[in-house]
């Protein structure tokens, strides 16, 4: 019997269920869409975020991709306007612009 099968009940186990609600909206860090500067500069990756397989199950929804895309584009503009790498974007500037554009960053 494989390790994925439960010896007691004979049912398959699941390491995490992507059909279960994570409990509501949750933040995704800017660092999840920007690789370390030592690995690659000026790369924004709003679709292939750094996350666990289970977390990616809820991140991969189109509205989340749209928000991540908006965040990446805004960060790119700020980086260009300030002649800096995306890794060095001033988060307070990014946050202010995203809020001004109507993005919700905090639920409280």
N, C-alpha and C positions, 0 to 999 in steps of 0.2 A: 504494500500500500504506500502511495506517495506521501511525502510530508505535507502536501497540500490537503490531504484528506484527514478528517478527524477520526481517530481510532474509536472513540466512544460512540459517536452518532452516525458515522459513515457519510457525513455531509462534507462538501468542500468548504474550506475556510477562505475567508477573504481578508487580506491585509488591511483593507480600508475600503469603504463602500462609496464610490463616487456618486451614487444616487441619493446619498443622505445629505440633507441641508447642513451646511457648516454653521448654522445658527445666525445667519444674517451677513450683511456686508462686512468685509474685513480689509484692512489696508494692505497694499502691495508696495514695498519699498522701492524707491528710485534705484537703489543698488541692485535690484533684481533684473533691471533691464539694461544695466551698464556693466560691462566686464571691467575687471581691474585694469588700470592703466598699464601695468607691467605685462598684461596679456595682449591688449589691443586698445589703442586710443581711438576716440571718435567713432565708436560703434554703439548704436542703440538697438536693442533687440526686444521690441515690445511683444512679439509673438512667442518666441522661444525663451521665456523667462526662466530664471534660476529658481526652481521649486522642486518639491518632491512630486512623485508621480500622482499621488492622491490629491495634493493641492492643485496640480495642473488640471485635474478633472473638473474643477469649478472655475479655474482661471480661463479655460479655453472657450468660454462662452462669448459670442459676438459683442455684447455690450462691454464686457471687460476689455476685449481687444481694442474696441473703439476708444475707450478711456486711456488705455496704455499707449495707443497710437497718438492720441492728442497730447499726452504727456511727453512722449518722445519728440514729437514735432516741435512742441514749445521749448523743450530743452535744447534742441538743435538750433533754433533761432536765437536763443539766449547765448549759446556758445559762440555762434557766428558773430553776433552783435558785440560780444565782449572779447573776441579773438582768443578764445580759450578752448580747451578740450571739454567734451561732454562730462568727463569725470570731475572737472573742476567748476561746473556750473554752480553758482551761488543758490543754494536751495531756497533761501528766503525770496529771491527774485522769481524762481520757478513757482514756488507756492503762491505768491501774490498774483502772478499772471494766470495761473490755473484757476484760482478763486475768482478773479475778475472775469474769467471766461465762463464761469458757472459750474466748474467742476466741484464736486463734494469731496473734501479730503478728510473730514472728521464728522462723525455722527452726533457729537455732543456740542 
